[in-house]
């Protein structure tokens, strides 16, 4: 993450916008999914957003501006059969 931000700042003057859009769902009944699959999903969908945001915030604070946009999933609003992990 740090290398990416350094690279960007070498080529651009600022980081104006970051869009958190990475994520994935798991298809299958809860009892058929492993704890490891759930952990991998949480690492990406939750901690990934935090990591990216924490990485860019110091630069955005230094600049005095910037936007972080996080795109969620419809799965957070409604359930879908056999996607209980989403």
Biopython code that builds the backbone (N, CA, C, O; Angstrom):
import numpy as np
from Bio.PDB.StructureBuilder import StructureBuilder

atoms = [
    (1, "UNK", "N", (0.824, -1.179, 0.000)),
    (1, "UNK", "CA", (0.000, 0.000, 0.000)),
    (1, "UNK", "C", (0.877, 1.255, 0.000)),
    (1, "UNK", "O", (0.648, 2.192, -0.765)),
    (2, "UNK", "N", (1.876, 1.249, 0.868)),
    (2, "UNK", "CA", (2.767, 2.416, 0.949)),
    (2, "UNK", "C", (3.510, 2.656, -0.361)),
    (2, "UNK", "O", (3.671, 3.800, -0.784)),
    (3, "UNK", "N", (3.965, 1.580, -1.004)),
    (3, "UNK", "CA", (4.664, 1.718, -2.286)),
    (3, "UNK", "C", (3.746, 2.299, -3.348)),
    (3, "UNK", "O", (4.175, 3.114, -4.164)),
    (4, "UNK", "N", (2.505, 1.889, -3.340)),
    (4, "UNK", "CA", (1.527, 2.400, -4.306)),
    (4, "UNK", "C", (1.324, 3.902, -4.111)),
    (4, "UNK", "O", (1.307, 4.660, -5.081)),
    (5, "UNK", "N", (1.174, 4.321, -2.873)),
    (5, "UNK", "CA", (0.959, 5.748, -2.591)),
    (5, "UNK", "C", (2.200, 6.560, -2.956)),
    (5, "UNK", "O", (2.088, 7.647, -3.522)),
    (6, "UNK", "N", (3.374, 6.036, -2.635)),
    (6, "UNK", "CA", (4.617, 6.730, -3.021)),
    (6, "UNK", "C", (4.697, 6.884, -4.533)),
    (6, "UNK", "O", (5.047, 7.953, -5.034)),
    (7, "UNK", "N", (4.373, 5.819, -5.261)),
    (7, "UNK", "CA", (4.395, 5.859, -6.716)),
    (7, "UNK", "C", (3.433, 6.925, -7.241)),
    (7, "UNK", "O", (3.790, 7.722, -8.108)),
    (8, "UNK", "N", (2.213, 6.928, -6.708)),
    (8, "UNK", "CA", (1.222, 7.915, -7.138)),
    (8, "UNK", "C", (1.711, 9.341, -6.907)),
    (8, "UNK", "O", (1.581, 10.199, -7.780)),
    (9, "UNK", "N", (2.265, 9.582, -5.747)),
    (9, "UNK", "CA", (2.697, 10.944, -5.407)),
    (9, "UNK", "C", (3.938, 11.374, -6.190)),
    (9, "UNK", "O", (4.194, 12.571, -6.318)),
    (10, "UNK", "N", (4.705, 10.429, -6.712)),
    (10, "UNK", "CA", (5.827, 10.773, -7.580)),
    (10, "UNK", "C", (5.334, 11.247, -8.945)),
    (10, "UNK", "O", (6.011, 12.015, -9.628)),
    (11, "UNK", "N", (4.148, 10.782, -9.331)),
    (11, "UNK", "CA", (3.613, 11.098, -10.657)),
    (11, "UNK", "C", (2.471, 12.111, -10.632)),
    (11, "UNK", "O", (2.143, 12.706, -11.658)),
    (12, "UNK", "N", (1.881, 12.304, -9.485)),
    (12, "UNK", "CA", (0.767, 13.240, -9.330)),
    (12, "UNK", "C", (1.060, 14.151, -8.149)),
    (12, "UNK", "O", (1.892, 13.823, -7.302)),
    (13, "UNK", "N", (0.389, 15.283, -8.085)),
    (13, "UNK", "CA", (0.628, 16.242, -7.009)),
    (13, "UNK", "C", (-0.143, 15.902, -5.744)),
    (13, "UNK", "O", (0.241, 16.307, -4.647)),
    (14, "UNK", "N", (-1.235, 15.156, -5.898)),
    (14, "UNK", "CA", (-2.089, 14.896, -4.742)),
    (14, "UNK", "C", (-2.898, 13.626, -4.957)),
    (14, "UNK", "O", (-2.930, 13.059, -6.049)),
    (15, "UNK", "N", (-3.547, 13.198, -3.889)),
    (15, "UNK", "CA", (-4.530, 12.119, -3.970)),
    (15, "UNK", "C", (-5.862, 12.775, -3.658)),
    (15, "UNK", "O", (-6.147, 13.110, -2.509)),
    (16, "UNK", "N", (-6.669, 12.955, -4.681)),
    (16, "UNK", "CA", (-7.935, 13.659, -4.524)),
    (16, "UNK", "C", (-9.076, 12.742, -4.097)),
    (16, "UNK", "O", (-9.893, 13.111, -3.252)),
    (17, "UNK", "N", (-9.131, 11.541, -4.684)),
    (17, "UNK", "CA", (-10.238, 10.624, -4.433)),
    (17, "UNK", "C", (-9.703, 9.201, -4.351)),
    (17, "UNK", "O", (-8.833, 8.803, -5.125)),
    (18, "UNK", "N", (-10.235, 8.451, -3.407)),
    (18, "UNK", "CA", (-9.981, 7.016, -3.317)),
    (18, "UNK", "C", (-11.333, 6.330, -3.279)),
    (18, "UNK", "O", (-12.221, 6.725, -2.523)),
    (19, "UNK", "N", (-11.483, 5.306, -4.097)),
    (19, "UNK", "CA", (-12.731, 4.549, -4.118)),
    (19, "UNK", "C", (-12.441, 3.134, -3.624)),
    (19, "UNK", "O", (-11.701, 2.381, -4.257)),
    (20, "UNK", "N", (-13.032, 2.790, -2.495)),
    (20, "UNK", "CA", (-12.956, 1.429, -1.975)),
    (20, "UNK", "C", (-14.059, 0.628, -2.638)),
    (20, "UNK", "O", (-15.239, 0.815, -2.340)),
    (21, "UNK", "N", (-13.667, -0.273, -3.546)),
    (21, "UNK", "CA", (-14.663, -1.032, -4.292)),
    (21, "UNK", "C", (-14.331, -2.520, -4.343)),
    (21, "UNK", "O", (-15.056, -3.287, -4.977)),
    (22, "UNK", "N", (-13.265, -2.936, -3.699)),
    (22, "UNK", "CA", (-12.913, -4.358, -3.703)),
    (22, "UNK", "C", (-13.830, -5.107, -2.757)),
    (22, "UNK", "O", (-14.211, -4.584, -1.709)),
    (23, "UNK", "N", (-14.175, -6.294, -3.111)),
    (23, "UNK", "CA", (-14.989, -7.118, -2.239)),
    (23, "UNK", "C", (-15.476, -8.344, -2.972)),
    (23, "UNK", "O", (-15.465, -8.410, -4.201)),
    (24, "UNK", "N", (-15.904, -9.314, -2.184)),
    (24, "UNK", "CA", (-16.463, -10.520, -2.791)),
    (24, "UNK", "C", (-17.440, -11.179, -1.827)),
    (24, "UNK", "O", (-17.374, -10.978, -0.615)),
    (25, "UNK", "N", (-18.332, -11.956, -2.383)),
    (25, "UNK", "CA", (-19.287, -12.716, -1.593)),
    (25, "UNK", "C", (-18.970, -14.191, -1.689)),
    (25, "UNK", "O", (-18.217, -14.626, -2.560)),
    (26, "UNK", "N", (-19.547, -14.946, -0.794)),
    (26, "UNK", "CA", (-19.370, -16.395, -0.795)),
    (26, "UNK", "C", (-20.735, -17.010, -1.082)),
    (26, "UNK", "O", (-21.721, -16.700, -0.413)),
    (27, "UNK", "N", (-20.782, -17.879, -2.078)),
    (27, "UNK", "CA", (-22.031, -18.556, -2.422)),
    (27, "UNK", "C", (-22.030, -19.912, -1.733)),
    (27, "UNK", "O", (-21.083, -20.690, -1.852)),
    (28, "UNK", "N", (-23.095, -20.173, -1.023)),
    (28, "UNK", "CA", (-23.233, -21.454, -0.336)),
    (28, "UNK", "C", (-23.937, -21.276, 0.994)),
    (28, "UNK", "O", (-23.984, -20.176, 1.545)),
    (29, "UNK", "N", (-24.472, -22.351, 1.494)),
    (29, "UNK", "CA", (-25.120, -22.322, 2.799)),
    (29, "UNK", "C", (-24.072, -22.078, 3.884)),
    (29, "UNK", "O", (-22.921, -22.491, 3.744)),
    (30, "UNK", "N", (-24.469, -21.415, 4.951)),
    (30, "UNK", "CA", (-23.544, -21.092, 6.048)),
    (30, "UNK", "C", (-22.811, -22.340, 6.532)),
    (30, "UNK", "O", (-21.601, -22.295, 6.753)),
    (31, "UNK", "N", (-23.527, -23.451, 6.699)),
    (31, "UNK", "CA", (-22.893, -24.662, 7.243)),
    (31, "UNK", "C", (-21.919, -25.310, 6.254)),
    (31, "UNK", "O", (-21.129, -26.172, 6.640)),
    (32, "UNK", "N", (-21.969, -24.906, 4.999)),
    (32, "UNK", "CA", (-21.051, -25.460, 4.001)),
    (32, "UNK", "C", (-19.809, -24.610, 3.786)),
    (32, "UNK", "O", (-18.887, -25.027, 3.086)),
    (33, "UNK", "N", (-19.775, -23.442, 4.371)),
    (33, "UNK", "CA", (-18.633, -22.533, 4.209)),
    (33, "UNK", "C", (-17.684, -22.698, 5.387)),
    (33, "UNK", "O", (-18.113, -22.892, 6.525)),
    (34, "UNK", "N", (-16.406, -22.618, 5.104)),
    (34, "UNK", "CA", (-15.417, -22.784, 6.173)),
    (34, "UNK", "C", (-15.136, -21.461, 6.882)),
    (34, "UNK", "O", (-15.367, -20.383, 6.334)),
    (35, "UNK", "N", (-14.645, -21.565, 8.081)),
    (35, "UNK", "CA", (-14.235, -20.379, 8.833)),
    (35, "UNK", "C", (-13.137, -19.641, 8.067)),
    (35, "UNK", "O", (-13.085, -18.411, 8.085)),
    (36, "UNK", "N", (-12.273, -20.382, 7.403)),
    (36, "UNK", "CA", (-11.192, -19.761, 6.627)),
    (36, "UNK", "C", (-11.763, -18.904, 5.493)),
    (36, "UNK", "O", (-11.250, -17.818, 5.225)),
    (37, "UNK", "N", (-12.805, -19.375, 4.835)),
    (37, "UNK", "CA", (-13.450, -18.585, 3.776)),
    (37, "UNK", "C", (-14.036, -17.294, 4.349)),
    (37, "UNK", "O", (-13.903, -16.224, 3.755)),
    (38, "UNK", "N", (-14.687, -17.409, 5.511)),
    (38, "UNK", "CA", (-15.242, -16.216, 6.150)),
    (38, "UNK", "C", (-14.145, -15.232, 6.526)),
    (38, "UNK", "O", (-14.310, -14.023, 6.362)),
    (39, "UNK", "N", (-13.027, -15.742, 7.031)),
    (39, "UNK", "CA", (-11.907, -14.873, 7.416)),
    (39, "UNK", "C", (-11.326, -14.151, 6.198)),
    (39, "UNK", "O", (-11.016, -12.962, 6.271)),
    (40, "UNK", "N", (-11.180, -14.859, 5.089)),
    (40, "UNK", "CA", (-10.666, -14.239, 3.869)),
    (40, "UNK", "C", (-11.607, -13.143, 3.383)),
    (40, "UNK", "O", (-11.164, -12.080, 2.946)),
    (41, "UNK", "N", (-12.906, -13.409, 3.463)),
    (41, "UNK", "CA", (-13.882, -12.416, 3.040)),
    (41, "UNK", "C", (-13.819, -11.184, 3.937)),
    (41, "UNK", "O", (-13.859, -10.055, 3.446)),
    (42, "UNK", "N", (-13.721, -11.391, 5.229)),
    (42, "UNK", "CA", (-13.652, -10.272, 6.170)),
    (42, "UNK", "C", (-12.370, -9.477, 5.956)),
    (42, "UNK", "O", (-12.392, -8.249, 6.038)),
    (43, "UNK", "N", (-11.257, -10.150, 5.685)),
    (43, "UNK", "CA", (-9.982, -9.469, 5.411)),
    (43, "UNK", "C", (-10.119, -8.509, 4.239)),
    (43, "UNK", "O", (-9.623, -7.383, 4.290)),
    (44, "UNK", "N", (-10.788, -8.952, 3.188)),
    (44, "UNK", "CA", (-10.951, -8.111, 1.998)),
    (44, "UNK", "C", (-12.021, -7.047, 2.189)),
    (44, "UNK", "O", (-11.767, -5.857, 1.998)),
    (45, "UNK", "N", (-13.216, -7.479, 2.566)),
    (45, "UNK", "CA", (-14.368, -6.581, 2.558)),
    (45, "UNK", "C", (-14.374, -5.581, 3.707)),
    (45, "UNK", "O", (-14.918, -4.487, 3.555)),
    (46, "UNK", "N", (-13.794, -5.918, 4.835)),
    (46, "UNK", "CA", (-13.785, -5.008, 5.981)),
    (46, "UNK", "C", (-12.408, -4.401, 6.209)),
    (46, "UNK", "O", (-12.239, -3.184, 6.126)),
    (47, "UNK", "N", (-11.428, -5.244, 6.494)),
    (47, "UNK", "CA", (-10.099, -4.721, 6.804)),
    (47, "UNK", "C", (-9.427, -4.079, 5.596)),
    (47, "UNK", "O", (-8.603, -3.178, 5.759)),
    (48, "UNK", "N", (-9.764, -4.526, 4.383)),
    (48, "UNK", "CA", (-9.207, -3.898, 3.182)),
    (48, "UNK", "C", (-9.596, -2.433, 3.080)),
    (48, "UNK", "O", (-8.774, -1.587, 2.732)),
    (49, "UNK", "N", (-10.855, -2.138, 3.387)),
    (49, "UNK", "CA", (-11.333, -0.748, 3.374)),
    (49, "UNK", "C", (-10.574, 0.087, 4.401)),
    (49, "UNK", "O", (-10.173, 1.218, 4.124)),
    (50, "UNK", "N", (-10.383, -0.479, 5.577)),
    (50, "UNK", "CA", (-9.657, 0.247, 6.628)),
    (50, "UNK", "C", (-8.207, 0.481, 6.223)),
    (50, "UNK", "O", (-7.686, 1.583, 6.399)),
    (51, "UNK", "N", (-7.546, -0.552, 5.678)),
    (51, "UNK", "CA", (-6.141, -0.414, 5.269)),
    (51, "UNK", "C", (-5.961, 0.681, 4.223)),
    (51, "UNK", "O", (-5.076, 1.528, 4.341)),
    (52, "UNK", "N", (-6.805, 0.654, 3.205)),
    (52, "UNK", "CA", (-6.692, 1.657, 2.143)),
    (52, "UNK", "C", (-6.940, 3.053, 2.708)),
    (52, "UNK", "O", (-6.193, 3.987, 2.419)),
    (53, "UNK", "N", (-7.983, 3.187, 3.506)),
    (53, "UNK", "CA", (-8.321, 4.496, 4.079)),
    (53, "UNK", "C", (-7.204, 5.011, 4.979)),
    (53, "UNK", "O", (-6.821, 6.177, 4.883)),
    (54, "UNK", "N", (-6.680, 4.158, 5.848)),
    (54, "UNK", "CA", (-5.582, 4.569, 6.728)),
    (54, "UNK", "C", (-4.342, 4.969, 5.940)),
    (54, "UNK", "O", (-3.589, 5.846, 6.363)),
    (55, "UNK", "N", (-4.133, 4.334, 4.806)),
    (55, "UNK", "CA", (-2.943, 4.625, 3.998)),
    (55, "UNK", "C", (-3.008, 5.995, 3.326)),
    (55, "UNK", "O", (-1.986, 6.668, 3.190)),
    (56, "UNK", "N", (-4.195, 6.410, 2.906)),
    (56, "UNK", "CA", (-4.306, 7.685, 2.185)),
    (56, "UNK", "C", (-4.618, 8.871, 3.096)),
    (56, "UNK", "O", (-4.357, 10.015, 2.724)),
    (57, "UNK", "N", (-5.165, 8.619, 4.272)),
    (57, "UNK", "CA", (-5.569, 9.725, 5.140)),
    (57, "UNK", "C", (-4.433, 10.674, 5.523)),
    (57, "UNK", "O", (-4.657, 11.884, 5.529)),
    (58, "UNK", "N", (-3.227, 10.196, 5.842)),
    (58, "UNK", "CA", (-2.166, 11.158, 6.169)),
    (58, "UNK", "C", (-1.894, 12.147, 5.030)),
    (58, "UNK", "O", (-1.711, 13.338, 5.283)),
    (59, "UNK", "N", (-1.865, 11.675, 3.792)),
    (59, "UNK", "CA", (-1.643, 12.557, 2.651)),
    (59, "UNK", "C", (-2.804, 13.517, 2.466)),
    (59, "UNK", "O", (-2.596, 14.699, 2.193)),
    (60, "UNK", "N", (-4.021, 13.021, 2.610)),
    (60, "UNK", "CA", (-5.195, 13.890, 2.451)),
    (60, "UNK", "C", (-5.230, 14.958, 3.545)),
    (60, "UNK", "O", (-5.602, 16.100, 3.279)),
    (61, "UNK", "N", (-4.853, 14.602, 4.756)),
    (61, "UNK", "CA", (-4.804, 15.598, 5.833)),
    (61, "UNK", "C", (-3.727, 16.646, 5.544)),
    (61, "UNK", "O", (-3.932, 17.838, 5.775)),
    (62, "UNK", "N", (-2.588, 16.194, 5.042)),
    (62, "UNK", "CA", (-1.496, 17.105, 4.683)),
    (62, "UNK", "C", (-1.942, 18.076, 3.589)),
    (62, "UNK", "O", (-1.614, 19.262, 3.638)),
    (63, "UNK", "N", (-2.682, 17.578, 2.614)),
    (63, "UNK", "CA", (-3.186, 18.396, 1.511)),
    (63, "UNK", "C", (-4.298, 19.337, 1.978)),
    (63, "UNK", "O", (-4.463, 20.433, 1.442)),
    (64, "UNK", "N", (-5.051, 18.898, 2.977)),
    (64, "UNK", "CA", (-6.201, 19.663, 3.437)),
    (64, "UNK", "C", (-7.481, 19.345, 2.690)),
    (64, "UNK", "O", (-8.480, 20.048, 2.839)),
    (65, "UNK", "N", (-7.459, 18.282, 1.879)),
    (65, "UNK", "CA", (-8.653, 17.878, 1.140)),
    (65, "UNK", "C", (-8.504, 16.456, 0.631)),
    (65, "UNK", "O", (-7.420, 15.874, 0.654)),
    (66, "UNK", "N", (-9.612, 15.918, 0.175)),
    (66, "UNK", "CA", (-9.660, 14.577, -0.401)),
    (66, "UNK", "C", (-10.965, 13.903, -0.034)),
    (66, "UNK", "O", (-11.613, 14.255, 0.951)),
    (67, "UNK", "N", (-11.335, 12.934, -0.839)),
    (67, "UNK", "CA", (-12.579, 12.196, -0.597)),
    (67, "UNK", "C", (-12.282, 10.700, -0.613)),
    (67, "UNK", "O", (-11.497, 10.215, -1.429)),
    (68, "UNK", "N", (-12.923, 9.984, 0.301)),
    (68, "UNK", "CA", (-12.879, 8.525, 0.313)),
    (68, "UNK", "C", (-14.300, 8.047, 0.113)),
    (68, "UNK", "O", (-15.194, 8.370, 0.896)),
    (69, "UNK", "N", (-14.501, 7.276, -0.942)),
    (69, "UNK", "CA", (-15.817, 6.748, -1.274)),
    (69, "UNK", "C", (-15.749, 5.231, -1.103)),
    (69, "UNK", "O", (-14.878, 4.571, -1.669)),
    (70, "UNK", "N", (-16.673, 4.691, -0.320)),
    (70, "UNK", "CA", (-16.729, 3.254, -0.111)),
    (70, "UNK", "C", (-18.026, 2.726, -0.702)),
    (70, "UNK", "O", (-19.116, 3.177, -0.347)),
    (71, "UNK", "N", (-17.894, 1.770, -1.601)),
    (71, "UNK", "CA", (-19.051, 1.170, -2.260)),
    (71, "UNK", "C", (-19.352, -0.152, -1.562)),
    (71, "UNK", "O", (-18.487, -1.020, -1.445)),
    (72, "UNK", "N", (-20.577, -0.289, -1.107)),
    (72, "UNK", "CA", (-20.998, -1.495, -0.410)),
    (72, "UNK", "C", (-21.700, -2.456, -1.341)),
    (72, "UNK", "O", (-21.543, -2.401, -2.560)),
    (73, "UNK", "N", (-22.472, -3.331, -0.744)),
    (73, "UNK", "CA", (-23.159, -4.371, -1.504)),
    (73, "UNK", "C", (-24.637, -4.389, -1.152)),
    (73, "UNK", "O", (-25.024, -4.067, -0.028)),
    (74, "UNK", "N", (-25.439, -4.760, -2.102)),
    (74, "UNK", "CA", (-26.869, -4.942, -1.852)),
    (74, "UNK", "C", (-27.092, -6.026, -0.805)),
    (74, "UNK", "O", (-28.128, -6.043, -0.141)),
    (75, "UNK", "N", (-26.126, -6.930, -0.654)),
    (75, "UNK", "CA", (-26.235, -8.010, 0.321)),
    (75, "UNK", "C", (-26.312, -7.474, 1.756)),
    (75, "UNK", "O", (-26.752, -8.179, 2.665)),
    (76, "UNK", "N", (-25.887, -6.237, 1.949)),
    (76, "UNK", "CA", (-26.007, -5.634, 3.269)),
    (76, "UNK", "C", (-27.417, -5.171, 3.571)),
    (76, "UNK", "O", (-27.730, -4.843, 4.716)),
    (77, "UNK", "N", (-28.270, -5.139, 2.562)),
    (77, "UNK", "CA", (-29.641, -4.650, 2.733)),
    (77, "UNK", "C", (-30.700, -5.744, 2.624)),
    (77, "UNK", "O", (-31.784, -5.629, 3.196)),
    (78, "UNK", "N", (-30.382, -6.789, 1.897)),
    (78, "UNK", "CA", (-31.361, -7.860, 1.707)),
    (78, "UNK", "C", (-30.653, -9.201, 1.630)),
    (78, "UNK", "O", (-29.508, -9.292, 1.187)),
    (79, "UNK", "N", (-31.340, -10.220, 2.059)),
    (79, "UNK", "CA", (-30.732, -11.556, 2.029)),
    (79, "UNK", "C", (-31.021, -12.247, 0.695)),
    (79, "UNK", "O", (-32.022, -11.979, 0.031)),
    (80, "UNK", "N", (-30.118, -13.133, 0.336)),
    (80, "UNK", "CA", (-30.248, -13.913, -0.889)),
    (80, "UNK", "C", (-30.053, -15.381, -0.498)),
    (80, "UNK", "O", (-29.107, -15.694, 0.224)),
    (81, "UNK", "N", (-30.913, -16.279, -0.950)),
    (81, "UNK", "CA", (-30.745, -17.697, -0.594)),
    (81, "UNK", "C", (-29.351, -18.227, -0.940)),
    (81, "UNK", "O", (-28.831, -17.963, -2.024)),
    (82, "UNK", "N", (-28.770, -18.952, -0.038)),
    (82, "UNK", "CA", (-27.457, -19.578, -0.180)),
    (82, "UNK", "C", (-26.319, -18.582, -0.337)),
    (82, "UNK", "O", (-25.276, -18.901, -0.909)),
    (83, "UNK", "N", (-26.527, -17.379, 0.173)),
    (83, "UNK", "CA", (-25.465, -16.383, 0.223)),
    (83, "UNK", "C", (-25.460, -15.731, 1.601)),
    (83, "UNK", "O", (-25.361, -14.509, 1.717)),
    (84, "UNK", "N", (-25.565, -16.535, 2.620)),
    (84, "UNK", "CA", (-25.608, -16.032, 3.983)),
    (84, "UNK", "C", (-24.318, -15.372, 4.425)),
    (84, "UNK", "O", (-24.311, -14.601, 5.385)),
    (85, "UNK", "N", (-23.233, -15.665, 3.739)),
    (85, "UNK", "CA", (-21.939, -15.074, 4.106)),
    (85, "UNK", "C", (-21.707, -13.742, 3.427)),
    (85, "UNK", "O", (-20.744, -13.047, 3.752)),
    (86, "UNK", "N", (-22.548, -13.375, 2.507)),
    (86, "UNK", "CA", (-22.327, -12.132, 1.763)),
    (86, "UNK", "C", (-22.657, -10.908, 2.575)),
    (86, "UNK", "O", (-22.522, -9.787, 2.085)),
]
sb = StructureBuilder()
sb.init_structure("model")
sb.init_model(0)
sb.init_chain("A")
sb.init_seg("    ")
for serial, (resi, resn, name, xyz) in enumerate(atoms, 1):
    if name == "N":
        sb.init_residue(resn, " ", resi, " ")
    sb.init_atom(name, np.array(xyz, "f"), 0.0, 1.0, " ", f" {name:<3s}", serial, name[0])
structure = sb.get_structure()
